[in-house]
Amino acid sequence: MNNIQITFVTPWYGDFAGGAEVAARTLAEQLSNRGFSVQVLTTCCPSPFDNWWQNPLPPSVENVNGVIVRRFPVKQHGEDLYHEANYKIIHTMQVDEKFQRQFIENSINSEALVDYAKANTQGHIVIGMPYTQGLIYSLIKVLEGRASIIPCFHDEPQLQWITTAEMIAHSRHIFFLTEEEKTLAIKYYGSSIGRKLVESPVIGVGIELPTHIEQLLTSNHTKLGNTRIRYNIQEKFFVYVGRKDIGKNILTLIEYFRNYQSNGGEASLVFLGGGDANLIPAEKGFLDLGFVSEEDKYLIISQALGLINLSLNESFSLVLMEAWLCGIPVIVHQDSKVTAAHCQKSGGGIPISSKEEFEAALKVMSSQDIGRTLAKAGKRYVQSNYSWDYVINNFLRGAHQE
């Protein structure tokens, strides 16, 4: 048993498919499997789709896949102040320092959690994520240089806020998921933070399909077909996996896909995951399945012609890696530095920047021979760069830097 104690802090921890939460959960479980003592401190709010100022779950301590998970009640005031500041962000208004602090200080937080962390994590490796939430800001501030951060940066206005600068400055270590994320941070903070930022490690995210899923995808063709029929999915389809949110460029995706269909495109678009279901048109060619089981998710992805992720705000994009491991290619937006770089490095997908390029990419991927060739290149990229042993070694080296 390794005597290193590791504490992860994240606002939500459970079954929902948020990228930062999945990264925290999988890293925690992999470290636990390797003999490290790992705990997660999280809130009584189950997911970002619930009210952040209420506690649907009771305070508790449980063992989840070998990881001790401690839940603490959220702060129950400040909701109106948060929404007042968030309104400015949504409507691309100027957000000065007053409203930056108002947003962070009144987003999801837990004084009980932060107090526990301060009193009970001496000598631990403490990791908070992601950077956009008040809980992580409070953790970094209160632990006074003891806590590190996996920020999950995007090129967005919040990256340049005073509160973000304070988090970076007071973090013990900063762990990046991609080289592009690190380059982005250096662009804005390299001159002010200096050596600590430049020498921060890029750890990546480990990606592996569960063994039983790999076996299903390679051997059980009957179950594959039955899954598609059970969900009433037409034979030719593309898939979107993740949160249905305007910030994920969903409206552009819908506009582009409608244009493709109006020009004679035969495939449909299937949505998997949570978020705002009202964004998805109730019309032919669009199908929103919401949350499905993990097994069904992979079975559905593996039968798609390709996965589409046009989000401009990605710090890693787990779904791209999952698509490649499931044997399908991907389409991303050229203006997302992270996902476009994944495609360029791997040869496993097509970056697009207009509806015309989008339609051309869909037509290319409708040829299954071309799609399989792209997917094989993507799979090689994932297996070469994102094995768990590689990620864990990067993480531990970074955690012991001085």
C-alpha positions as CSV (number, residue, x, y, z in Angstrom):
1,M,0.0,0.0,0.0
2,N,1.4,3.4,-1.0
3,N,1.5,5.9,1.9
4,I,0.9,8.9,-0.2
5,Q,-2.6,10.4,0.6
6,I,-4.4,12.2,-2.2
7,T,-7.6,14.4,-1.9
8,F,-9.6,15.5,-4.9
9,V,-12.1,18.4,-4.5
10,T,-14.8,18.8,-7.1
11,P,-18.3,20.4,-6.9
12,W,-20.1,17.3,-8.2
13,Y,-19.2,13.6,-8.1
14,G,-21.4,10.8,-9.3
15,D,-22.9,9.4,-12.4
16,F,-23.3,12.4,-14.7
17,A,-21.0,12.8,-17.7
18,G,-19.3,16.2,-17.1
19,G,-15.8,16.2,-18.5
20,A,-14.1,17.6,-15.4
21,E,-16.0,15.2,-13.1
22,V,-15.1,12.2,-15.3
23,A,-11.5,13.3,-15.3
24,A,-11.5,13.6,-11.5
25,R,-13.4,10.3,-11.0
26,T,-11.3,8.2,-13.3
27,L,-8.0,9.6,-12.0
28,A,-9.1,9.0,-8.4
29,E,-10.1,5.4,-9.1
30,Q,-6.9,4.6,-11.1
31,L,-4.7,6.0,-8.2
32,S,-6.8,3.9,-5.7
33,N,-6.3,0.8,-7.9
34,R,-2.5,1.4,-7.7
35,G,-2.6,1.4,-3.9
36,F,-2.8,5.1,-3.1
37,S,-5.0,6.3,-0.3
38,V,-7.6,8.5,-2.2
39,Q,-10.6,10.5,-1.1
40,V,-12.9,12.9,-2.8
41,L,-14.5,15.9,-1.1
42,T,-17.7,17.0,-2.9
43,T,-21.1,18.6,-2.2
44,C,-24.6,17.4,-1.6
45,C,-25.5,18.7,-5.0
46,P,-25.5,15.7,-7.4
47,S,-24.8,17.4,-10.7
48,P,-24.6,20.8,-12.5
49,F,-28.1,20.3,-13.7
50,D,-29.5,20.5,-10.1
51,N,-29.9,23.7,-8.1
52,W,-26.5,24.7,-6.8
53,W,-27.9,26.2,-3.6
54,Q,-29.9,23.2,-2.5
55,N,-28.9,19.9,-1.0
56,P,-30.8,17.0,-2.6
57,L,-28.4,14.5,-1.1
58,P,-27.6,14.2,2.6
59,P,-24.1,14.7,4.0
60,S,-22.4,11.3,3.9
61,V,-19.3,9.2,3.7
62,E,-19.2,6.3,1.3
63,N,-16.8,4.0,-0.6
64,V,-17.3,4.4,-4.3
65,N,-15.2,2.0,-6.4
66,G,-12.4,2.0,-3.8
67,V,-12.5,5.8,-3.3
68,I,-13.8,7.4,-0.1
69,V,-16.3,10.1,-1.1
70,R,-17.3,12.7,1.5
71,R,-20.3,14.9,0.8
72,F,-20.8,18.3,2.4
73,P,-23.8,20.7,2.3
74,V,-23.6,23.6,-0.2
75,K,-23.9,27.3,0.7
76,Q,-27.6,28.1,0.4
77,H,-27.4,31.9,-0.2
78,G,-26.2,34.0,-3.0
79,E,-28.2,32.5,-5.9
80,D,-29.7,35.9,-7.1
81,L,-26.2,37.5,-7.0
82,Y,-24.8,34.7,-9.0
83,H,-27.5,35.0,-11.7
84,E,-27.1,38.7,-11.8
85,A,-23.4,38.3,-12.7
86,N,-24.0,35.3,-15.0
87,Y,-26.6,37.4,-17.0
88,K,-23.7,39.6,-18.0
89,I,-21.6,36.7,-19.2
90,I,-24.5,35.1,-21.1
91,H,-25.2,38.4,-22.9
92,T,-21.5,39.1,-23.5
93,M,-21.6,42.3,-21.5
94,Q,-18.5,43.7,-19.7
95,V,-17.8,41.9,-16.4
96,D,-15.7,44.1,-14.2
97,E,-13.9,43.0,-11.1
98,K,-16.9,43.5,-8.9
99,F,-19.0,41.1,-10.9
100,Q,-16.2,38.7,-11.4
101,R,-15.9,38.3,-7.6
102,Q,-19.7,38.3,-7.3
103,F,-19.9,35.4,-9.8
104,I,-17.2,33.3,-8.2
105,E,-18.2,34.0,-4.6
106,N,-21.8,33.0,-5.2
107,S,-21.4,30.0,-7.5
108,I,-21.5,26.5,-5.9
109,N,-19.6,26.4,-2.7
110,S,-19.4,24.7,0.7
111,E,-17.9,26.3,3.8
112,A,-18.2,22.9,5.6
113,L,-16.1,21.2,2.9
114,V,-13.4,23.9,2.8
115,D,-13.2,23.9,6.6
116,Y,-12.8,20.1,6.6
117,A,-10.1,20.3,3.9
118,K,-8.2,22.9,5.9
119,A,-8.3,20.8,9.1
120,N,-7.8,17.3,7.7
121,T,-5.5,17.3,4.7
122,Q,-2.1,18.2,6.1
123,G,0.5,16.3,4.2
124,H,-2.0,15.3,1.4
125,I,-1.7,16.0,-2.3
126,V,-4.8,18.2,-2.6
127,I,-6.3,18.7,-6.1
128,G,-9.2,21.0,-7.0
129,M,-11.0,21.1,-10.3
130,P,-12.4,22.9,-12.4
131,Y,-11.4,26.6,-12.1
132,T,-14.7,28.2,-12.8
133,Q,-16.5,27.4,-9.5
134,G,-16.4,29.2,-6.2
135,L,-15.7,26.0,-4.3
136,I,-12.3,25.6,-6.0
137,Y,-11.5,29.3,-5.5
138,S,-12.2,29.0,-1.8
139,L,-10.2,25.9,-1.5
140,I,-7.1,27.5,-3.1
141,K,-7.5,30.6,-1.0
142,V,-8.1,28.9,2.4
143,L,-5.4,26.2,2.1
144,E,-2.8,29.0,1.5
145,G,-0.5,27.3,-1.1
146,R,-1.2,23.7,-0.1
147,A,-3.8,22.9,-2.8
148,S,-3.1,22.4,-6.5
149,I,-5.5,22.7,-9.4
150,I,-6.4,20.9,-12.6
151,P,-8.0,24.0,-14.1
152,C,-9.6,22.7,-17.4
153,F,-9.0,26.1,-19.0
154,H,-10.9,27.2,-22.1
155,D,-10.3,30.4,-24.2
156,E,-13.1,32.3,-22.6
157,P,-13.5,35.6,-20.7
158,Q,-13.3,33.9,-17.3
159,L,-9.8,32.9,-18.1
160,Q,-8.7,36.5,-17.8
161,W,-10.6,37.4,-14.6
162,I,-8.8,38.6,-11.5
163,T,-10.1,35.6,-9.6
164,T,-8.5,33.2,-12.1
165,A,-5.1,35.1,-11.7
166,E,-5.4,34.7,-7.9
167,M,-6.1,31.0,-8.2
168,I,-3.1,30.4,-10.4
169,A,-0.9,32.5,-8.2
170,H,-1.8,30.7,-5.0
171,S,-2.0,27.1,-6.4
172,R,0.8,24.8,-5.2
173,H,0.9,23.0,-8.6
174,I,-1.0,23.4,-11.9
175,F,-1.8,20.3,-13.9
176,F,-2.8,20.7,-17.6
177,L,-4.7,18.2,-19.7
178,T,-3.2,19.2,-23.0
179,E,-0.3,21.2,-24.4
180,E,-2.8,23.6,-26.0
181,E,-4.3,24.4,-22.6
182,K,-0.9,25.1,-21.1
183,T,0.0,27.3,-24.1
184,L,-3.2,29.2,-23.5
185,A,-2.3,29.8,-19.8
186,I,1.2,30.9,-20.6
187,K,-0.2,33.4,-23.2
188,Y,-2.1,35.2,-20.5
189,Y,-0.1,34.5,-17.3
190,G,3.4,33.5,-18.3
191,S,4.9,36.9,-17.6
192,S,3.2,37.3,-14.2
193,I,3.4,33.8,-12.9
194,G,6.7,32.8,-14.6
195,R,8.6,29.6,-13.8
196,K,5.8,27.8,-11.9
197,L,3.5,28.0,-14.9
198,V,6.1,27.3,-17.6
199,E,7.3,24.2,-15.7
200,S,3.8,22.9,-14.9
201,P,3.2,19.3,-16.2
202,V,0.8,18.2,-18.9
203,I,-0.6,15.0,-17.5
204,G,-3.3,14.2,-20.1
205,V,-6.3,12.0,-19.3
206,G,-6.2,8.2,-19.3
207,I,-8.8,6.7,-21.6
208,E,-9.7,3.0,-21.7
209,L,-13.0,1.3,-22.6
210,P,-14.2,-1.1,-20.0
211,T,-13.1,-4.7,-20.9
212,H,-16.7,-6.0,-21.2
213,I,-17.5,-3.1,-23.6
214,E,-14.5,-3.9,-25.8
215,Q,-15.7,-7.5,-26.0
216,L,-19.2,-6.4,-26.9
217,L,-18.0,-4.1,-29.7
218,T,-15.9,-6.8,-31.3
219,S,-18.1,-9.9,-30.9
220,N,-21.8,-9.2,-30.2
221,H,-23.2,-7.9,-33.5
222,T,-26.7,-9.0,-32.6
223,K,-26.7,-6.8,-29.5
224,L,-25.4,-3.9,-31.5
225,G,-28.3,-4.1,-33.9
226,N,-30.8,-4.6,-31.2
227,T,-29.7,-1.5,-29.3
228,R,-30.2,0.7,-32.3
229,I,-33.7,-0.8,-32.9
230,R,-34.6,-0.5,-29.3
231,Y,-34.0,3.3,-29.3
232,N,-35.6,3.7,-32.7
233,I,-32.4,5.0,-34.3
234,Q,-32.3,5.0,-38.1
235,E,-29.5,3.1,-39.8
236,K,-27.4,6.1,-40.9
237,F,-26.8,8.5,-38.1
238,F,-24.2,10.8,-36.4
239,V,-23.9,11.3,-32.7
240,Y,-23.4,14.1,-30.2
241,V,-22.4,13.1,-26.7
242,G,-22.3,15.5,-23.8
243,R,-24.2,18.4,-22.3
244,K,-26.8,20.1,-24.4
245,D,-25.8,23.7,-23.8
246,I,-25.6,26.9,-25.8
247,G,-22.0,27.2,-24.6
248,K,-21.2,23.9,-26.3
249,N,-22.1,25.5,-29.7
250,I,-25.2,23.3,-29.9
251,L,-27.2,26.0,-31.9
252,T,-24.5,26.1,-34.6
253,L,-24.5,22.3,-34.8
254,I,-28.3,22.2,-35.3
255,E,-28.1,24.9,-37.9
256,Y,-25.4,23.1,-39.8
257,F,-27.2,19.8,-39.6
258,R,-30.4,21.3,-40.8
259,N,-28.6,22.7,-43.8
260,Y,-27.1,19.3,-44.5
261,Q,-30.5,17.6,-44.5
262,S,-32.1,20.3,-46.6
263,N,-29.4,19.5,-49.2
264,G,-30.5,15.9,-49.3
265,G,-28.5,14.5,-46.4
266,E,-29.9,11.1,-45.4
267,A,-28.4,10.6,-41.9
268,S,-30.0,11.7,-38.6
269,L,-28.4,13.3,-35.5
270,V,-28.7,11.5,-32.2
271,F,-28.0,13.3,-28.9
272,L,-26.8,11.6,-25.8
273,G,-26.4,13.2,-22.4
274,G,-28.0,15.8,-20.1
275,G,-28.6,19.6,-20.4
276,D,-31.4,21.6,-21.9
277,A,-33.5,19.2,-24.0
278,N,-35.5,22.2,-25.3
279,L,-32.6,23.1,-27.5
280,I,-33.1,20.0,-29.7
281,P,-35.7,20.3,-32.5
282,A,-38.7,18.1,-32.3
283,E,-38.5,17.3,-36.0
284,K,-37.4,14.6,-38.3
285,G,-33.7,14.0,-38.4
286,F,-33.1,14.9,-34.7
287,L,-33.4,12.4,-31.8
288,D,-32.6,13.2,-28.2
289,L,-32.1,10.1,-26.0
290,G,-30.9,12.0,-22.9
291,F,-29.0,9.8,-20.4
292,V,-28.6,6.1,-21.3
293,S,-26.6,3.4,-19.6
294,E,-22.9,3.3,-20.0
295,E,-23.2,0.1,-22.1
296,D,-25.8,1.5,-24.4
297,K,-23.8,4.7,-24.8
298,Y,-20.9,2.8,-26.2
299,L,-23.0,0.5,-28.3
300,I,-24.8,3.5,-29.9
301,I,-21.6,5.5,-30.5
302,S,-19.9,2.5,-32.2
303,Q,-22.7,2.3,-34.8
304,A,-22.6,6.0,-35.7
305,L,-21.0,7.2,-38.9
306,G,-19.1,9.7,-36.8
307,L,-19.2,11.8,-33.6
308,I,-19.7,15.6,-33.8
309,N,-18.3,18.0,-31.2
310,L,-18.4,21.7,-32.4
311,S,-17.7,23.1,-29.0
312,L,-15.2,25.9,-28.9
313,N,-14.5,25.5,-25.2
314,E,-12.7,22.3,-24.6
315,S,-9.7,21.6,-22.4
316,F,-9.4,18.0,-23.4
317,S,-12.6,16.3,-24.8
318,L,-13.0,12.8,-23.5
319,V,-15.8,12.0,-26.0
320,L,-13.3,12.3,-29.0
321,M,-11.1,9.6,-27.4
322,E,-14.1,7.4,-26.6
323,A,-15.3,7.7,-30.2
324,W,-12.0,6.7,-31.6
325,L,-11.8,3.7,-29.2
326,C,-15.3,2.8,-30.4
327,G,-14.1,2.8,-34.0
328,I,-15.7,5.9,-35.4
329,P,-14.2,9.2,-36.7
330,V,-15.0,12.7,-35.4
331,I,-15.9,16.2,-36.7
332,V,-14.8,19.2,-34.6
333,H,-14.6,23.0,-35.1
334,Q,-11.4,24.5,-36.5
335,D,-11.6,27.3,-33.9
336,S,-11.3,24.9,-30.9
337,K,-7.5,24.7,-30.5
338,V,-7.7,21.6,-28.4
339,T,-10.0,19.4,-30.5
340,A,-8.6,20.6,-33.8
341,A,-5.1,19.7,-32.5
342,H,-6.3,16.2,-31.5
343,C,-7.6,15.7,-35.1
344,Q,-4.5,17.1,-36.7
345,K,-2.1,15.1,-34.5
346,S,-4.0,11.9,-34.9
347,G,-5.5,12.0,-38.4
348,G,-8.7,10.7,-36.8
349,G,-11.1,13.5,-37.7
350,I,-12.0,16.5,-39.7
351,P,-11.9,20.1,-38.3
352,I,-14.5,22.4,-40.0
353,S,-15.2,26.1,-40.0
354,S,-18.3,26.6,-42.1
355,K,-21.6,24.9,-42.9
356,E,-20.2,24.0,-46.3
357,E,-17.1,22.3,-44.8
358,F,-19.4,20.6,-42.3
359,E,-21.6,19.2,-45.0
360,A,-18.6,18.0,-46.9
361,A,-17.2,16.3,-43.8
362,L,-20.5,14.5,-43.3
363,K,-20.5,13.2,-46.8
364,V,-16.9,12.0,-46.5
365,M,-17.8,10.1,-43.3
366,S,-20.8,8.5,-44.9
367,S,-18.3,6.4,-46.7
368,Q,-17.6,3.7,-44.1
369,D,-14.3,2.8,-45.6
370,I,-13.0,6.3,-45.1
371,G,-14.6,6.5,-41.7
372,R,-12.9,3.3,-40.6
373,T,-9.5,4.6,-41.8
374,L,-9.9,7.8,-39.9
375,A,-11.1,6.0,-36.7
376,K,-8.1,3.6,-36.8
377,A,-5.7,6.5,-36.9
378,G,-7.6,8.1,-33.9
379,K,-7.5,4.8,-32.0
380,R,-3.7,4.6,-32.4
381,Y,-3.3,8.1,-31.1
382,V,-5.3,7.4,-28.0
383,Q,-3.5,4.2,-27.2
384,S,-0.1,5.8,-27.7
385,N,-0.7,9.0,-25.7
386,Y,-3.3,8.4,-23.1
387,S,-2.6,5.1,-21.4
388,W,-3.3,5.2,-17.6
389,D,0.3,4.3,-16.7
390,Y,1.6,7.3,-18.7
391,V,-0.9,9.7,-17.1
392,I,-0.3,8.5,-13.6
393,N,3.4,8.8,-13.9
394,N,3.0,12.4,-15.3
395,F,0.7,13.3,-12.4
396,L,3.0,11.9,-9.7
397,R,6.1,13.6,-11.1
398,G,4.3,16.9,-11.2
399,A,2.9,16.5,-7.7
400,H,6.4,16.1,-6.3
401,Q,8.0,19.1,-8.1
402,E,9.2,21.8,-5.8
